[in-house]
Amino acid sequence: MLDITIDTIKNVMTNDGMFIANYPLSPRKFNFSGKEMFDHFKNHFNTVELIHGSISNPVFLLKDKRN
């Protein structure tokens, strides 16, 4: 389901678009750590930045979708 959600986000983004995603400690639907989620986003987006919180409770800025 995560990859379907990411694909949906990418499909509505323009090439210079940005998306803010949070990964709160609770509730979590996956057993991913914040670092694992960061790495997963890096597989789909050119730019992934931690813009708020901490790596265990992150808010990410995702940019530059990959085609």
PyMOL Python script that loads the backbone (N, CA, C, O; Angstrom):
from pymol import cmd

cmd.read_pdbstr("""\
ATOM      1  N   MET A   1       0.814  -1.195   0.000  1.00  0.00           N
ATOM      2  CA  MET A   1       0.000   0.000   0.000  1.00  0.00           C
ATOM      3  C   MET A   1       0.864   1.268   0.000  1.00  0.00           C
ATOM      4  O   MET A   1       0.485   2.272  -0.603  1.00  0.00           O
ATOM      5  N   LEU A   2       2.010   1.228   0.666  1.00  0.00           N
ATOM      6  CA  LEU A   2       2.885   2.401   0.715  1.00  0.00           C
ATOM      7  C   LEU A   2       3.328   2.808  -0.679  1.00  0.00           C
ATOM      8  O   LEU A   2       3.279   3.989  -1.025  1.00  0.00           O
ATOM      9  N   ASP A   3       3.758   1.851  -1.478  1.00  0.00           N
ATOM     10  CA  ASP A   3       4.225   2.192  -2.830  1.00  0.00           C
ATOM     11  C   ASP A   3       3.088   2.706  -3.706  1.00  0.00           C
ATOM     12  O   ASP A   3       3.317   3.557  -4.565  1.00  0.00           O
ATOM     13  N   ILE A   4       1.883   2.214  -3.513  1.00  0.00           N
ATOM     14  CA  ILE A   4       0.724   2.740  -4.257  1.00  0.00           C
ATOM     15  C   ILE A   4       0.484   4.193  -3.876  1.00  0.00           C
ATOM     16  O   ILE A   4       0.219   5.029  -4.740  1.00  0.00           O
ATOM     17  N   THR A   5       0.576   4.494  -2.588  1.00  0.00           N
ATOM     18  CA  THR A   5       0.401   5.877  -2.123  1.00  0.00           C
ATOM     19  C   THR A   5       1.486   6.780  -2.690  1.00  0.00           C
ATOM     20  O   THR A   5       1.195   7.882  -3.154  1.00  0.00           O
ATOM     21  N   ILE A   6       2.735   6.323  -2.657  1.00  0.00           N
ATOM     22  CA  ILE A   6       3.842   7.114  -3.211  1.00  0.00           C
ATOM     23  C   ILE A   6       3.653   7.333  -4.705  1.00  0.00           C
ATOM     24  O   ILE A   6       3.883   8.438  -5.198  1.00  0.00           O
ATOM     25  N   ASP A   7       3.241   6.310  -5.429  1.00  0.00           N
ATOM     26  CA  ASP A   7       2.987   6.462  -6.874  1.00  0.00           C
ATOM     27  C   ASP A   7       1.878   7.466  -7.131  1.00  0.00           C
ATOM     28  O   ASP A   7       1.964   8.241  -8.084  1.00  0.00           O
ATOM     29  N   THR A   8       0.846   7.474  -6.313  1.00  0.00           N
ATOM     30  CA  THR A   8      -0.250   8.442  -6.456  1.00  0.00           C
ATOM     31  C   THR A   8       0.258   9.858  -6.245  1.00  0.00           C
ATOM     32  O   THR A   8      -0.093  10.766  -6.998  1.00  0.00           O
ATOM     33  N   ILE A   9       1.083  10.050  -5.224  1.00  0.00           N
ATOM     34  CA  ILE A   9       1.675  11.371  -4.968  1.00  0.00           C
ATOM     35  C   ILE A   9       2.503  11.808  -6.156  1.00  0.00           C
ATOM     36  O   ILE A   9       2.369  12.941  -6.619  1.00  0.00           O
ATOM     37  N   LYS A  10       3.353  10.935  -6.658  1.00  0.00           N
ATOM     38  CA  LYS A  10       4.219  11.280  -7.788  1.00  0.00           C
ATOM     39  C   LYS A  10       3.415  11.608  -9.042  1.00  0.00           C
ATOM     40  O   LYS A  10       3.804  12.479  -9.820  1.00  0.00           O
ATOM     41  N   ASN A  11       2.305  10.919  -9.240  1.00  0.00           N
ATOM     42  CA  ASN A  11       1.486  11.150 -10.427  1.00  0.00           C
ATOM     43  C   ASN A  11       0.818  12.516 -10.437  1.00  0.00           C
ATOM     44  O   ASN A  11       0.516  13.043 -11.508  1.00  0.00           O
ATOM     45  N   VAL A  12       0.583  13.096  -9.272  1.00  0.00           N
ATOM     46  CA  VAL A  12      -0.057  14.415  -9.240  1.00  0.00           C
ATOM     47  C   VAL A  12       0.955  15.551  -9.093  1.00  0.00           C
ATOM     48  O   VAL A  12       0.594  16.722  -9.216  1.00  0.00           O
ATOM     49  N   MET A  13       2.219  15.211  -8.832  1.00  0.00           N
ATOM     50  CA  MET A  13       3.254  16.238  -8.702  1.00  0.00           C
ATOM     51  C   MET A  13       3.720  16.715 -10.074  1.00  0.00           C
ATOM     52  O   MET A  13       3.795  15.941 -11.029  1.00  0.00           O
ATOM     53  N   THR A  14       4.025  17.989 -10.147  1.00  0.00           N
ATOM     54  CA  THR A  14       4.715  18.484 -11.326  1.00  0.00           C
ATOM     55  C   THR A  14       6.202  18.188 -11.137  1.00  0.00           C
ATOM     56  O   THR A  14       6.616  17.814 -10.040  1.00  0.00           O
ATOM     57  N   ASN A  15       7.008  18.345 -12.178  1.00  0.00           N
ATOM     58  CA  ASN A  15       8.433  18.036 -12.071  1.00  0.00           C
ATOM     59  C   ASN A  15       9.158  18.896 -11.055  1.00  0.00           C
ATOM     60  O   ASN A  15      10.193  18.490 -10.526  1.00  0.00           O
ATOM     61  N   ASP A  16       8.631  20.081 -10.776  1.00  0.00           N
ATOM     62  CA  ASP A  16       9.264  20.928  -9.755  1.00  0.00           C
ATOM     63  C   ASP A  16       8.426  20.967  -8.473  1.00  0.00           C
ATOM     64  O   ASP A  16       8.585  21.866  -7.648  1.00  0.00           O
ATOM     65  N   GLY A  17       7.538  19.989  -8.316  1.00  0.00           N
ATOM     66  CA  GLY A  17       6.653  19.945  -7.172  1.00  0.00           C
ATOM     67  C   GLY A  17       7.341  19.518  -5.891  1.00  0.00           C
ATOM     68  O   GLY A  17       8.451  18.986  -5.904  1.00  0.00           O
ATOM     69  N   MET A  18       6.652  19.764  -4.779  1.00  0.00           N
ATOM     70  CA  MET A  18       7.139  19.388  -3.462  1.00  0.00           C
ATOM     71  C   MET A  18       5.998  18.737  -2.698  1.00  0.00           C
ATOM     72  O   MET A  18       4.826  19.036  -2.925  1.00  0.00           O
ATOM     73  N   PHE A  19       6.361  17.845  -1.794  1.00  0.00           N
ATOM     74  CA  PHE A  19       5.371  17.187  -0.944  1.00  0.00           C
ATOM     75  C   PHE A  19       5.955  17.073   0.455  1.00  0.00           C
ATOM     76  O   PHE A  19       7.116  16.698   0.622  1.00  0.00           O
ATOM     77  N   ILE A  20       5.148  17.398   1.460  1.00  0.00           N
ATOM     78  CA  ILE A  20       5.582  17.273   2.845  1.00  0.00           C
ATOM     79  C   ILE A  20       4.900  16.037   3.424  1.00  0.00           C
ATOM     80  O   ILE A  20       3.681  15.886   3.344  1.00  0.00           O
ATOM     81  N   ALA A  21       5.713  15.157   4.009  1.00  0.00           N
ATOM     82  CA  ALA A  21       5.203  13.913   4.587  1.00  0.00           C
ATOM     83  C   ALA A  21       5.701  13.779   6.017  1.00  0.00           C
ATOM     84  O   ALA A  21       6.895  13.919   6.285  1.00  0.00           O
ATOM     85  N   ASN A  22       4.786  13.510   6.923  1.00  0.00           N
ATOM     86  CA  ASN A  22       5.221  13.229   8.283  1.00  0.00           C
ATOM     87  C   ASN A  22       5.110  11.734   8.546  1.00  0.00           C
ATOM     88  O   ASN A  22       4.310  11.037   7.922  1.00  0.00           O
ATOM     89  N   TYR A  23       5.919  11.257   9.472  1.00  0.00           N
ATOM     90  CA  TYR A  23       5.906   9.852   9.858  1.00  0.00           C
ATOM     91  C   TYR A  23       5.886   9.807  11.385  1.00  0.00           C
ATOM     92  O   TYR A  23       6.916   9.582  12.019  1.00  0.00           O
ATOM     93  N   PRO A  24       4.706  10.024  11.970  1.00  0.00           N
ATOM     94  CA  PRO A  24       4.613  10.128  13.430  1.00  0.00           C
ATOM     95  C   PRO A  24       4.911   8.801  14.120  1.00  0.00           C
ATOM     96  O   PRO A  24       4.807   7.731  13.520  1.00  0.00           O
ATOM     97  N   LEU A  25       5.275   8.896  15.367  1.00  0.00           N
ATOM     98  CA  LEU A  25       5.556   7.690  16.145  1.00  0.00           C
ATOM     99  C   LEU A  25       4.315   6.811  16.309  1.00  0.00           C
ATOM    100  O   LEU A  25       4.416   5.586  16.373  1.00  0.00           O
ATOM    101  N   SER A  26       3.146   7.450  16.375  1.00  0.00           N
ATOM    102  CA  SER A  26       1.922   6.688  16.566  1.00  0.00           C
ATOM    103  C   SER A  26       0.780   7.401  15.862  1.00  0.00           C
ATOM    104  O   SER A  26       0.677   8.624  15.966  1.00  0.00           O
ATOM    105  N   PRO A  27      -0.062   6.704  15.167  1.00  0.00           N
ATOM    106  CA  PRO A  27       0.046   5.279  14.848  1.00  0.00           C
ATOM    107  C   PRO A  27       0.954   5.080  13.644  1.00  0.00           C
ATOM    108  O   PRO A  27       1.007   5.931  12.756  1.00  0.00           O
ATOM    109  N   ARG A  28       1.651   3.983  13.611  1.00  0.00           N
ATOM    110  CA  ARG A  28       2.473   3.601  12.459  1.00  0.00           C
ATOM    111  C   ARG A  28       1.909   2.318  11.879  1.00  0.00           C
ATOM    112  O   ARG A  28       1.677   1.340  12.589  1.00  0.00           O
ATOM    113  N   LYS A  29       1.696   2.347  10.584  1.00  0.00           N
ATOM    114  CA  LYS A  29       1.145   1.179   9.907  1.00  0.00           C
ATOM    115  C   LYS A  29       2.241   0.226   9.428  1.00  0.00           C
ATOM    116  O   LYS A  29       1.955  -0.895   9.007  1.00  0.00           O
ATOM    117  N   PHE A  30       3.500   0.678   9.494  1.00  0.00           N
ATOM    118  CA  PHE A  30       4.632  -0.120   9.044  1.00  0.00           C
ATOM    119  C   PHE A  30       5.611  -0.270  10.201  1.00  0.00           C
ATOM    120  O   PHE A  30       5.570   0.502  11.159  1.00  0.00           O
ATOM    121  N   ASN A  31       6.457  -1.227  10.115  1.00  0.00           N
ATOM    122  CA  ASN A  31       7.500  -1.399  11.126  1.00  0.00           C
ATOM    123  C   ASN A  31       8.787  -0.694  10.717  1.00  0.00           C
ATOM    124  O   ASN A  31       9.860  -1.021  11.225  1.00  0.00           O
ATOM    125  N   PHE A  32       8.692   0.266   9.810  1.00  0.00           N
ATOM    126  CA  PHE A  32       9.866   1.022   9.374  1.00  0.00           C
ATOM    127  C   PHE A  32      10.279   2.005  10.457  1.00  0.00           C
ATOM    128  O   PHE A  32       9.438   2.616  11.116  1.00  0.00           O
ATOM    129  N   SER A  33      11.584   2.145  10.629  1.00  0.00           N
ATOM    130  CA  SER A  33      12.092   3.246  11.453  1.00  0.00           C
ATOM    131  C   SER A  33      12.038   4.516  10.604  1.00  0.00           C
ATOM    132  O   SER A  33      11.775   4.456   9.403  1.00  0.00           O
ATOM    133  N   GLY A  34      12.286   5.649  11.224  1.00  0.00           N
ATOM    134  CA  GLY A  34      12.349   6.892  10.471  1.00  0.00           C
ATOM    135  C   GLY A  34      13.428   6.849   9.408  1.00  0.00           C
ATOM    136  O   GLY A  34      13.233   7.352   8.302  1.00  0.00           O
ATOM    137  N   LYS A  35      14.575   6.247   9.736  1.00  0.00           N
ATOM    138  CA  LYS A  35      15.678   6.115   8.769  1.00  0.00           C
ATOM    139  C   LYS A  35      15.277   5.212   7.604  1.00  0.00           C
ATOM    140  O   LYS A  35      15.599   5.504   6.453  1.00  0.00           O
ATOM    141  N   GLU A  36      14.580   4.127   7.896  1.00  0.00           N
ATOM    142  CA  GLU A  36      14.120   3.240   6.823  1.00  0.00           C
ATOM    143  C   GLU A  36      13.111   3.941   5.925  1.00  0.00           C
ATOM    144  O   GLU A  36      13.112   3.727   4.712  1.00  0.00           O
ATOM    145  N   MET A  37      12.250   4.774   6.502  1.00  0.00           N
ATOM    146  CA  MET A  37      11.295   5.531   5.687  1.00  0.00           C
ATOM    147  C   MET A  37      12.031   6.547   4.822  1.00  0.00           C
ATOM    148  O   MET A  37      11.699   6.729   3.651  1.00  0.00           O
ATOM    149  N   PHE A  38      13.028   7.208   5.399  1.00  0.00           N
ATOM    150  CA  PHE A  38      13.862   8.138   4.635  1.00  0.00           C
ATOM    151  C   PHE A  38      14.469   7.417   3.436  1.00  0.00           C
ATOM    152  O   PHE A  38      14.394   7.914   2.312  1.00  0.00           O
ATOM    153  N   ASP A  39      15.069   6.253   3.664  1.00  0.00           N
ATOM    154  CA  ASP A  39      15.686   5.482   2.586  1.00  0.00           C
ATOM    155  C   ASP A  39      14.653   5.049   1.549  1.00  0.00           C
ATOM    156  O   ASP A  39      14.939   5.049   0.351  1.00  0.00           O
ATOM    157  N   HIS A  40      13.466   4.685   1.997  1.00  0.00           N
ATOM    158  CA  HIS A  40      12.412   4.283   1.061  1.00  0.00           C
ATOM    159  C   HIS A  40      12.009   5.461   0.171  1.00  0.00           C
ATOM    160  O   HIS A  40      11.853   5.303  -1.040  1.00  0.00           O
ATOM    161  N   PHE A  41      11.843   6.633   0.771  1.00  0.00           N
ATOM    162  CA  PHE A  41      11.529   7.820  -0.026  1.00  0.00           C
ATOM    163  C   PHE A  41      12.651   8.131  -1.012  1.00  0.00           C
ATOM    164  O   PHE A  41      12.378   8.554  -2.135  1.00  0.00           O
ATOM    165  N   LYS A  42      13.915   7.929  -0.613  1.00  0.00           N
ATOM    166  CA  LYS A  42      15.054   8.190  -1.508  1.00  0.00           C
ATOM    167  C   LYS A  42      15.009   7.301  -2.751  1.00  0.00           C
ATOM    168  O   LYS A  42      15.574   7.658  -3.785  1.00  0.00           O
ATOM    169  N   ASN A  43      14.352   6.160  -2.660  1.00  0.00           N
ATOM    170  CA  ASN A  43      14.191   5.290  -3.830  1.00  0.00           C
ATOM    171  C   ASN A  43      13.191   5.857  -4.834  1.00  0.00           C
ATOM    172  O   ASN A  43      13.152   5.421  -5.984  1.00  0.00           O
ATOM    173  N   HIS A  44      12.393   6.815  -4.408  1.00  0.00           N
ATOM    174  CA  HIS A  44      11.329   7.347  -5.260  1.00  0.00           C
ATOM    175  C   HIS A  44      11.506   8.818  -5.631  1.00  0.00           C
ATOM    176  O   HIS A  44      10.950   9.267  -6.634  1.00  0.00           O
ATOM    177  N   PHE A  45      12.266   9.572  -4.848  1.00  0.00           N
ATOM    178  CA  PHE A  45      12.423  11.006  -5.059  1.00  0.00           C
ATOM    179  C   PHE A  45      13.897  11.371  -5.075  1.00  0.00           C
ATOM    180  O   PHE A  45      14.699  10.767  -4.363  1.00  0.00           O
ATOM    181  N   ASN A  46      14.255  12.362  -5.888  1.00  0.00           N
ATOM    182  CA  ASN A  46      15.645  12.826  -5.944  1.00  0.00           C
ATOM    183  C   ASN A  46      16.075  13.510  -4.660  1.00  0.00           C
ATOM    184  O   ASN A  46      17.219  13.363  -4.229  1.00  0.00           O
ATOM    185  N   THR A  47      15.171  14.254  -4.046  1.00  0.00           N
ATOM    186  CA  THR A  47      15.493  15.021  -2.853  1.00  0.00           C
ATOM    187  C   THR A  47      14.556  14.638  -1.722  1.00  0.00           C
ATOM    188  O   THR A  47      13.335  14.722  -1.852  1.00  0.00           O
ATOM    189  N   VAL A  48      15.143  14.218  -0.615  1.00  0.00           N
ATOM    190  CA  VAL A  48      14.398  13.931   0.611  1.00  0.00           C
ATOM    191  C   VAL A  48      15.133  14.652   1.730  1.00  0.00           C
ATOM    192  O   VAL A  48      16.300  14.370   2.002  1.00  0.00           O
ATOM    193  N   GLU A  49      14.438  15.591   2.380  1.00  0.00           N
ATOM    194  CA  GLU A  49      15.053  16.363   3.461  1.00  0.00           C
ATOM    195  C   GLU A  49      14.244  16.207   4.737  1.00  0.00           C
ATOM    196  O   GLU A  49      13.013  16.205   4.704  1.00  0.00           O
ATOM    197  N   LEU A  50      14.928  16.077   5.847  1.00  0.00           N
ATOM    198  CA  LEU A  50      14.291  16.129   7.158  1.00  0.00           C
ATOM    199  C   LEU A  50      14.121  17.606   7.488  1.00  0.00           C
ATOM    200  O   LEU A  50      15.108  18.314   7.683  1.00  0.00           O
ATOM    201  N   ILE A  51      12.872  18.077   7.552  1.00  0.00           N
ATOM    202  CA  ILE A  51      12.650  19.513   7.755  1.00  0.00           C
ATOM    203  C   ILE A  51      12.104  19.849   9.138  1.00  0.00           C
ATOM    204  O   ILE A  51      12.048  21.019   9.517  1.00  0.00           O
ATOM    205  N   HIS A  52      11.701  18.827   9.893  1.00  0.00           N
ATOM    206  CA  HIS A  52      11.165  19.080  11.225  1.00  0.00           C
ATOM    207  C   HIS A  52      11.209  17.779  12.013  1.00  0.00           C
ATOM    208  O   HIS A  52      11.271  16.695  11.434  1.00  0.00           O
ATOM    209  N   GLY A  53      11.177  17.891  13.311  1.00  0.00           N
ATOM    210  CA  GLY A  53      11.175  16.708  14.157  1.00  0.00           C
ATOM    211  C   GLY A  53      12.556  16.092  14.236  1.00  0.00           C
ATOM    212  O   GLY A  53      13.570  16.784  14.141  1.00  0.00           O
ATOM    213  N   SER A  54      12.580  14.793  14.410  1.00  0.00           N
ATOM    214  CA  SER A  54      13.834  14.044  14.510  1.00  0.00           C
ATOM    215  C   SER A  54      13.746  12.847  13.583  1.00  0.00           C
ATOM    216  O   SER A  54      12.686  12.585  13.014  1.00  0.00           O
ATOM    217  N   ILE A  55      14.833  12.120  13.421  1.00  0.00           N
ATOM    218  CA  ILE A  55      14.810  10.968  12.523  1.00  0.00           C
ATOM    219  C   ILE A  55      13.862   9.886  13.040  1.00  0.00           C
ATOM    220  O   ILE A  55      13.386   9.069  12.252  1.00  0.00           O
ATOM    221  N   SER A  56      13.578   9.860  14.340  1.00  0.00           N
ATOM    222  CA  SER A  56      12.623   8.873  14.848  1.00  0.00           C
ATOM    223  C   SER A  56      11.173   9.343  14.718  1.00  0.00           C
ATOM    224  O   SER A  56      10.258   8.520  14.741  1.00  0.00           O
ATOM    225  N   ASN A  57      10.953  10.640  14.584  1.00  0.00           N
ATOM    226  CA  ASN A  57       9.620  11.228  14.449  1.00  0.00           C
ATOM    227  C   ASN A  57       9.690  12.345  13.407  1.00  0.00           C
ATOM    228  O   ASN A  57       9.503  13.516  13.736  1.00  0.00           O
ATOM    229  N   PRO A  58       9.961  11.977  12.131  1.00  0.00           N
ATOM    230  CA  PRO A  58      10.330  12.970  11.127  1.00  0.00           C
ATOM    231  C   PRO A  58       9.171  13.602  10.371  1.00  0.00           C
ATOM    232  O   PRO A  58       8.069  13.060  10.280  1.00  0.00           O
ATOM    233  N   VAL A  59       9.480  14.779   9.832  1.00  0.00           N
ATOM    234  CA  VAL A  59       8.674  15.414   8.791  1.00  0.00           C
ATOM    235  C   VAL A  59       9.629  15.624   7.625  1.00  0.00           C
ATOM    236  O   VAL A  59      10.660  16.283   7.766  1.00  0.00           O
ATOM    237  N   PHE A  60       9.281  15.059   6.471  1.00  0.00           N
ATOM    238  CA  PHE A  60      10.142  15.086   5.301  1.00  0.00           C
ATOM    239  C   PHE A  60       9.607  16.037   4.236  1.00  0.00           C
ATOM    240  O   PHE A  60       8.397  16.211   4.092  1.00  0.00           O
ATOM    241  N   LEU A  61      10.516  16.642   3.500  1.00  0.00           N
ATOM    242  CA  LEU A  61      10.187  17.379   2.287  1.00  0.00           C
ATOM    243  C   LEU A  61      10.689  16.542   1.120  1.00  0.00           C
ATOM    244  O   LEU A  61      11.876  16.227   1.032  1.00  0.00           O
ATOM    245  N   LEU A  62       9.780  16.188   0.229  1.00  0.00           N
ATOM    246  CA  LEU A  62      10.089  15.348  -0.941  1.00  0.00           C
ATOM    247  C   LEU A  62       9.993  16.215  -2.177  1.00  0.00           C
ATOM    248  O   LEU A  62       8.998  16.913  -2.374  1.00  0.00           O
ATOM    249  N   LYS A  63      11.015  16.179  -3.009  1.00  0.00           N
ATOM    250  CA  LYS A  63      11.029  17.008  -4.237  1.00  0.00           C
ATOM    251  C   LYS A  63      11.591  16.213  -5.399  1.00  0.00           C
ATOM    252  O   LYS A  63      12.163  15.135  -5.235  1.00  0.00           O
ATOM    253  N   ASP A  64      11.404  16.790  -6.590  1.00  0.00           N
ATOM    254  CA  ASP A  64      12.027  16.285  -7.811  1.00  0.00           C
ATOM    255  C   ASP A  64      11.667  14.839  -8.067  1.00  0.00           C
ATOM    256  O   ASP A  64      12.493  13.940  -7.906  1.00  0.00           O
ATOM    257  N   LYS A  65      10.439  14.626  -8.465  1.00  0.00           N
ATOM    258  CA  LYS A  65       9.995  13.252  -8.679  1.00  0.00           C
ATOM    259  C   LYS A  65      10.841  12.563  -9.737  1.00  0.00           C
ATOM    260  O   LYS A  65      11.331  13.199 -10.670  1.00  0.00           O
ATOM    261  N   ARG A  66      11.001  11.280  -9.582  1.00  0.00           N
ATOM    262  CA  ARG A  66      11.695  10.455 -10.572  1.00  0.00           C
ATOM    263  C   ARG A  66      10.651   9.841 -11.473  1.00  0.00           C
ATOM    264  O   ARG A  66       9.592   9.413 -11.013  1.00  0.00           O
ATOM    265  N   ASN A  67      10.950   9.798 -12.752  1.00  0.00           N
ATOM    266  CA  ASN A  67       9.988   9.223 -13.690  1.00  0.00           C
ATOM    267  C   ASN A  67      10.214   7.736 -13.843  1.00  0.00           C
ATOM    268  O   ASN A  67       9.496   7.077 -14.595  1.00  0.00           O
TER     269      ASN A  67
END
""", "prot")
cmd.dss("prot")
cmd.show_as("cartoon", "prot")
cmd.util.cbc("prot")
cmd.orient("prot")
